[in-house]
Amino acid sequence: MYKVWIGNRESEILTYNIFNESITFYGSNTCSNNAFSTDIRIPNRYTSDFKNYVIKKIEHIIHNYSKVQFHFYNPIFAHRILKDKPELVNYFVNINEYEILKWITSKTFVRQWLSNSISVPAYSLLSKSECSISNLTTIFCGYSEFIIQKDISGGGEGTYLLTYFSENEVLEELKDESLYLVSPYYSPKTSVCCHMLIGKNNIAVFPFGIQTSEIYDNKLLYKGTSYPNILGFNKNIEHELFIKAISIGYRLQKLGYKGICGLDFILHKGGTFFIEVNTRYLGSTFLINKALKNKGLPSLFELNTECFDDEKTLPCETIRNLKIGYASNVTKSKSHLSANELQDIIKKNHNNNLVKIYFDGLENTCEVLKDTYLYRGIYQCKTLDG
């Protein structure tokens, strides 16, 4: 069987590669990789141009190989392709029904749904005109800073921090005709995530990681995830997170969901609060895969495939006790970068022996637009002492 990966970055599969070929937004365009954004690197917005590029590559591969499977980083993108090319459905694997994905991908619907049994941050669904500081301080008494989120977004691109100082700039980014999920900005807090696999017969939860983010242009942008072998949390907190993850998993399972997903939580004042479900692989999946390969275990890609086989049973205990011990850090451009500036960045990072850098084709790029992915690193992380 000829296996093809379709995703954001070529590096998603480089720590544990089971694929014959890949089609990605960013990549080297070598070693069986087909990359969309090459000479001029642009933000990965998954435009129609990218969709058409992927369809063209898919059709070319199908023409050359009689038995082929396409695996997707994000199944929602698979459904976008199937809307134009329904005849490709038999080549796409590990894809949940669109109706299931539609509701779970909605930050608003999934928070409302799970709030019946899981603690979530205080929230309200508001229009742009209702997102003024004066109104929000009335709705959420005792808070002066707020998180405003688009209903569907990822990586922090649709997540804004609204304060007295950023109010005008944030409101300019919002649309009059849209509704937004608004919550108080809890500080201090710790952002926690986990990968989860859902099969017909059982549910497997991977060890939790700690997410980092940065505030840039009034957005809370994802920076990376750390998976120390010992988190340093109170054991009761770790157990509570695990129980909540399993509870969410069972509710997703009853809905008919199968396969990989990611869960986000925050820890604040001793409490654990559910944030969202990501119905796809995560930005930190390549860290999990590196740990799995080190242990001689199947990759997340293979484990995800097993979830769609009703005869398979997941190795839940092995997954729960996996020692990962890696962390990642993602770097984006904060301005337009020329070829000379890019070469300086690459040379500087090549000299770092402590971090494995994945440039995903940046070496062959002539310029990079502002707010665009540059590279990411993977390194061994230290145990947190708490």
Secondary structure, DSSP 8 states (H G I E B T S, - for coil): -EEEEEEEEGGGGTTS---SEEEEEE--S-TTEEESS-SEE------HHHHHHHHHHHHHHHHH-SSEEEEES-HHHHHHHHHH-GGGGGGB-S---HHHHHHHH-HHHHHHHHTTTS-----EEEEGGG--HHHHHHHSTT---EEEE-SS--TTTTEEEE-TTTHHHHHHHS-TT-EEEEEE--SS-EEEEEEEEE-SS-EEE---EEEEEEEETTEEEEEEEE--SS--S-HHHHHHHHHHHHHHHHHHHHHT--EEEEEEEEEETTEEEEEEEESS--TTHHHHHHHHHHTT---HHHHHHHHT-TT----HHHHHT----EEEEEEE-SS-B-HHHHHHHHHHHHT-SSSEEE-TTGGG-SEE-TT-EEEEEEEE------
